Amino acid sequence: MAGRPPFTNMDRDTAAALRRSGFNPRKLDGAAEQLCTYIYTELLPAPPVSGAPVRGLVITDAAHDPALPAADGVDRLSALPDTLLRHILSRLAVTDAARTAALASRWRRLWLSAEPVLVDTFLRPDDYLWPPTPANTPAITAAVSGILEAHLGPFRCVHLTCSHMGAHRAQLARWLQLLAAKGVQELVLVNRPWPFDVPLPDTLFGISTLVRLYIGLWKLPDTAGLRGASFPHLRELGICTVVMEQGDVDSIVARCPVLEILNIQGCHMGLRLRLVSQSLRCVQVCSSVVESIMVVKAPCLERLVLEGCRHTAAGLSTRVSIADAPKLHSIGSLEPGNHVLEIGGTIIMAGVKVSRSSILTSIRTLSLHVRFAVPSEANMVSTYLQFCPNVVRLHITSRKCSQHTGNLMLNCKLGPTDSAMSRIKVMYFREFRGEQSEIAFLKLFYKSAKVLEAAVVIMADPCFTPFREDVAFSKVWQASEVSRCQLISVHLGTGPEGGKAWSLKNESYFPSEELLPVKIISLGQ
């Protein structure tokens, strides 16, 4: 139809085929763009350089351009040694660094021997509209090809996220050949759908110089057939909305002897992850269908994060099994009812006795998503704390429940005098709606927490909640009256219902930048 904006993630032939199959291509295109935006903003690492034009630094060569001499006639920049000048060029976007080649033959030699940063979003002309469409990305694709062919390498960092690679598969194969030959260290490679399952060439697994790799919106090749392929220097791996088979992630991790960070998002085939690694320190899995995660042997693992994960079938739970992870200090977000925690072969549930083999003494930070209106889930808070007795930071998100299923009865005792919550020093409670079950938990928590130093209650966004703010604030105040804590703060959430989408970049479960300024500060008695 005339006047309608073009599709951003599919060509007209694909849109017509979807329409004939009974789908609305506009809705699918919009959903794909939302997914791309989420991947770009929350999952991918930021490039190490800015796309803004360089200002305040004018690179000249006075000997070859007398019209632009230094103030005192001395060209101090060109007098610097080649090693330092190459270091400067490698800190510029590739377009800025390439422009220096026009100054003189020396600068051209420096540019060709520097380690540049190539970010294709910085190659857009001034009149280029975002998001990219199949009609306007060929120019960027051609520019990327030209730079990769012309520069000798190695490339310090390459981010390729603009091109619709389903229509440029020959160029993709050539890019990966060049990057393997010229030694790229950091690679971010994201396809602009449609389709979502463009196969990645096997050549990717031959880039042995990679230190960081993020891939998005692809289909993995058969990893079992990649004989001899490895990533001997890879320390960080991100897999975002990638079509893959069971065992592919395990196979890749086994080829990465120094891998420290593994991030997985958007796996929808029922992930069964088996972690055996001498180097892994952090594993994050978000917005995925997960059947099981087994930490078999991970002596360096410090953080295990599951966010927004579910099982393939309704009524079944994702099993999280911890066998050997002596340095694991943070785990979450566990969801009673959706996740089953197993420690040393013991399934953690109400009534199970604590034993030496079934506790995680290394855990300091525990994150939970709990429906407090469901008594069996509410009571699991204390059960988890019994098997993680050294937790000092407790992060809780209150999950919405359509109806109450019984009276709240919390039992948090480890023994006659010791409470499962007594060692907590910092507590975050998110998505507070002022429900009776939430208030009952807070009262019990404040009464039981003997060494609590700070508590933060983050209220749900009023746009999605029927309560009045002043009423909810009053309820938080009433619950805090029994607390010995010197600082209880209340914040008002502004995100969507249930909170913001998980970001792989977060340093903590509840970053402060998501909160409005404190509205109530309560000093304990």
N, C-alpha and C positions, 0 to 999 in steps of 0.2 A: 504494500500500500504506500502511495506517494506521501512523503513528508514524515514517515515514521523513522526513528533512529535505527541504524543498522544493528544487527546482532553483534555482541561483543565476543561470543565464544563459539560461534558456529557459522558456517557459510550458508547461503540460501538453499543449496541443494540438500544439506543436512536438515535444515529447518523444514523444508517441504516433505522430506521423508518422515520426519517425526510427526508432522501434521497428518499425513496419510495413515500413520499408525495409531492415531487417536490422541496424541499428546499435544499439549500447548507449548510450542517452542519458545514463546516469550517467557513463560513461567520457568521453564527449564534453564533458559539462558540467564534469567535473573538469579536463580538459585546457584548456578555455576559461578556467577560473578561474586555473590556473597561468600561462597567458599573460597574463591581466589583471594578476596579481600582479607578474610580471616587468616589464611595461610601467610599472606604478605605481612600483615601487621602484627600477628601474635606468635607465629611459629618460626619464621625465618630469622636468622641473625642479620643485624643491620650491616650494610657495607662499611668498610673501614674508612671510606672517604665520602665527602659530600658532593652532591651534584650542583651545588651553587657555584657560580663563577668565582674564581679566585680574585679577591680584592685586597688591596693594601700591599701586594707583593708584585712588582713588575720585574720580570726576568729580561735582562738585556745583555748584549755583548757589545761594549763600547768600541772595541776594535773594529767591528764590522758594521756598527750602526751608530755613527757619530752624531746622528740627529737625536739620540736618546742617551746622552752621557750621564754618569753619576753626578751628583751635586758638585763634587770637588774634582771631577774629571777622572776618578779612579773606579774601575769596574771591579768591585770587591767580590761580587757573587761569582763572576767567571774565574776569579783567582782561586776559588776553593778547589780542593782536590776532587778528582773524578768520583771517587768512592762516596764522598759526602753529597755531591750533586746527584748521583744516581739514587741515593737514599731519599733526597728531596723529591725527585721525580716519581718515585714509587709511592709517595704519600699523596699524589695528586690523582684526580680522576683521569682516565686514559685520554679523554679529549683535551684536557688542559696540558697534560704531559706531552702529547703529540705536537701541540702547537709550538713547543720550544724548538722543535726540529727545524723550523723555518728561520731561526736566528742565525745559525752558522753551522758549518760542517761538524764542529765539535759537539754542538748540542744534538745534532741528528745522531751522532755516534753514541752520545750519552743516552738518548731516548731509546735507541734500539738495544742497549745493553742493560737498561733499568728493568726492575720487576714491576710491571704496571698493574693497576687495578682496573678491570673492565666490568662496568655495570651497564647493561643495555638500556635501562630506563634513563640513563644520563645521555643517551645518544639521540633522544627525540628532538626534532626541530622545534623551534619556538611555537609554531602554530599547530603542533601535534595535540590531538585531543585524547584524554584518558577516559575510559580504559581502551586499550588497543583492540582493534577489530581485525578480522581476516583480511580486510582490504588495505589497511594502513600499516601492517607490520612488515611486509616484504622489504621496505626501506631499511628498517632496523636490522633485519636478518642479513641483508647484504652488507651493512656496515660492520656487523660482528664478524662476518666471513672475511672482510677485507683486513680488519685489525689482526685477527688470528693468523692470517696468511702472512702479513707483512712483518710482524714483530718476531724477533728471534727467541723470545722467552728467556728465562721462565716467567710465568705469570704468577704474581703474588696472590691475586684474588680475582675470581670471575663469577659474576652474578648474571644469569641468563633467565629472565622471567617474562619477557614480553611476547615471544613468538608463538604462533600456533603451529607446533611442530608436526602435527598430523599432515600438514601440507608441505613440510620442509624436511622430510626425513633424510634425504641425501645430504643436505647441509648439516643436520644434526650429527650424522655419522662422521662427516669430515671434521666438524668441530671437535668431537671427542678424540679423533685420531691426532689432531694438532695439539690438543691439550695434553694428551699422553706423551707425545714426542717432545713438547716444550716445557713440561714439568709444572703444571698448575698445583698450587698448594691448598687453596680454598675454592670450592666449587659449589654454587647454588644453582640448581637446574630444575626449573619448574615449567611444565607445559601449560599453555593456555588451551583449555578444552574448548571445543569438542573434537574428537572423542576423549574419554577419560583413560582409555587403555592403550595409548600409543606405546609400542614396545621400546624399551631402552636398549640401545645397541650393547652387545657384549663388551665393546671397547671400553666402556666406562670402568669395568673391573680390571682394566689393564693400566689405569693411571696410578702408578705406585707411589707417586710423590704427594698424594693428597694427605692433608692434615685435618681438614674439616670438609664434610660432604653433606649437603641437604638436597633431597630429590622430592619432587611433588607432582602428582597427577600423571603418573606413568604406569606401565606394566613391567614388572621385573622379568628379565629372562630366566630361563631355568638355571638356578644357581648350582644345582647338582652337576650340571655339565660344564661348569667353568673351571676346568682343570688348570691348576697352577696359578690361578688368579688370587691376588691378595692385596691388602692395604697395609703394608708394614709400618706406615707412619701415621695412620688415621687415628685421631683422638676424639673426634666428635662426629656423630652420624645422626641425621634426621631423615625420617621416612614419613612423608605426609600424603595421605590419600593415594596410596600406591596399591595397585592390584598385584597380589602375590600369593604364592602357595604356602601350605603348611611347611615349616622347616626352613623357609628362605631366610628369615631373620637370624635363626640359629646358625645357619651356614655362613652368613655374612659376618656375624660376630666372631665366629671361629677363624675367619680370615683376617681379623684385626687384632694383632697381639698386644697393642698398646691402647686400645679403645677405652676411653674414660666416660664418655657421655653418649647415651643412646636415647633418642627421642622418637616416639612413634605416635602418629595421629591418623585417625580416619581409616583404620583397618576394619573391614566389614565382613571378613570371611570366617570369623571365629578364631581369634589368635590363640595359639598354644605356645607360650614362650618358655623356653628352658634355658636358664642363665648359667653358663659355665664360663667364667672369665677370671683371669688373674689380675685384670687391670680396671674393670668397670667400677666407676665411682657413683654414677647417677643414672637411673633409668626412669623415664617418664613415658607413660602411655595415656593418651587422652582421646576422648570422643571415639572410642573403638568398641567393637564387639570382641570380647575376650572370654575364652573358656577357662584358661588357667595360666598362671604365672608361677613358675617353679624356680626358686633361687637355690640351685643345687650346690654350687660352690662359687662364691664370689667374695674372696677375702678382703677386697678393697671397697666393696659397695657401701656407700654412705646414705644415699637417698633412694627410696622406691616410691614413686608417685603414680597413682591411678586416679584419673579424673574423668567423670562422665563415661565410665566403662560399664558395659552390660553383657549379659550372656546371650548366646544365639537363640535360645528358646525361653519363652515366658515360664516363670516358675522355677527356673534353674539358677544357680548361683555361680559366680566366678570364684574359682579357688585360688587363693594366694598362699603359696607354700614357702616357708622359710626353713631351709635346712642348715646352710653354712654361710653366714654373713656376719662375722664377729664385729665389724665396724659400722653396721647399719644403725644410724642414729635418728633417721626421719622416715616415717611411713604414713601413707594416706593417699587419697581420702577413702578410707574404708566405709562401706555402707552396709550396716546390718540388714540382712534380708536379701541383699544383692551380692554380697561378698562373703565368702567363708575363709577365715584365716586359719592356717595350719602351721604350727610351730613344732619342729622336731618330730613330726609324725602325729602330733596331738591336735585334733580339731578343737578350736577354741569356741566354747559355747557355755551357756549358763549351767552351773552345777559341776563342771569339770574341775577336778582338783589340780591345783598348781603343783608342778614338780620341777626339779632342776633342769630337766631336758626340755621343758615346755615354756620357758620364759625367755624373753628377749631383754636382757639387762642393759644392752647398749642403746636402746631407744630412748631419746630425749624429747623428740617432737612427734606427737600423734595427731593426725587429722581425721575427723569423722564427719560423715553426712548422716543425720539421724532424723527419723520421724518420731518425735517425742510423744505424739498421740498414740503410738503403737507401743504398749508396755514392753513387749519382748525386745524391741529395738532400743528403747530408752535404757533398759537395764544392761544392754550390751556395752554401754559406756564404761560402767564400773568393771565389767568382765574383762574388757580389753586392758584396762589399767591394771588389773590384777596380774595379767601375764606380761605387762610392760611396766614393771614396778618403779622404774627410774625416770618416768616421763616428767618433765618440768614445764613443757609448753603444750597446751591442749588447744587445738583449733577445731571448732565445731560449726557446722552449717546445719541449720534447722530445715529439714525437708518438709515441703507442704504435704499435708494429708487430707484427703477429701472428707474423711469422717473418723471420729474417735472409735477405737475398737475395744476400749475397756478402761478401767481405772488405773491411773499411774501409780505403780508401786515400785519404788527404787530401793535396791539393797546394795549398798556400796562398801560393805565391810569386808576387809581381808581377815581380820581376827577380832578378838574382843575389844582391842583399843586402837587398832590401826585402820585408817580409812584408805581406800584405793585412791582417793583424791587428795590426800593430805600433803603430797610432795609437789603439787602443781604450783608453779611460781607465776606463770603468765597464762591467761585464758582469753581466747577470742571466741565470741559467740555471734554468728552471722545469720542474717535473715530472720531476726526476732520479730514476731508478729503479735506478741502479747497474749498468746494462748495459755490456758491454765497449765497445760503440761510443761510448757517452756518455763513458766514461773516456778513451778514445783521443782524442776531440775535446778534452776539457778539458786533457789533458796537452799536446797540440799548441798549444792556445790559450795556456796559461800560458807555454809556452816562447817563443811568437812575440810575445806582447804586451809590448812594450818599456817602455811608459809606463803600465801598468795601475795604477790607484790603489785600486780596490775591486772585488771580485767577490762576488756573492751567489748561492749555490746553494740553490734551494728544492726540497726533496724532495717527491715525490708522497705523497699521503695513504696511510699504511700500510694503511688499510681496503680499498684497491683494488689493493694491490701485494703480491706474495708475499715481497719481500725483508725481512730483518730490519734494523731501524733502525741498530743498531750496525755491521753489515756495510757498509751504504751509507755511513755516516759515515766509516768507515775508508777506503773507496774514494775518497771526496772528498779525504781527507787525503793519501792517496798521490799523487793527481793533482796536488795543490797543491805538492808538494815541489820542483818545478822552477820555481816561480813566484818572480818578484822582487817581487810585490805585497806591500804591507805589511798589507793587511786582506782576508782571505777569510772570509766568514761563511756559515754553514749554517743554514737554517731548515727547519722541518717544516710542510708544507702540511696544511690541514685541510678543504679544499674537496672537491667531487666529482671523480671521475676526469676528467682533462683540464683541471681548473681551473674556476673560477667562470664563469658567463655574463658576457658583456661588458657593461659599464656605460658609457653615453654620458657619464656624469658624471665618469669618471676623468680625472685630470690627467696620469697617466703610465700606461704599459702594465702595470706591476706595482706597484700601491699597497701601501705598507708595512702598512696595517691588515689585510691579508689574512694576515699571517704571525704565527706564534708567536714569542716571544722567541728571540734567537740562542742556539743550543745549543753551537756550537763557534765559536771565533774563532781563526784561525790567523794568526800574524804571519810574514810572509815572511822569507826568509833575508837 
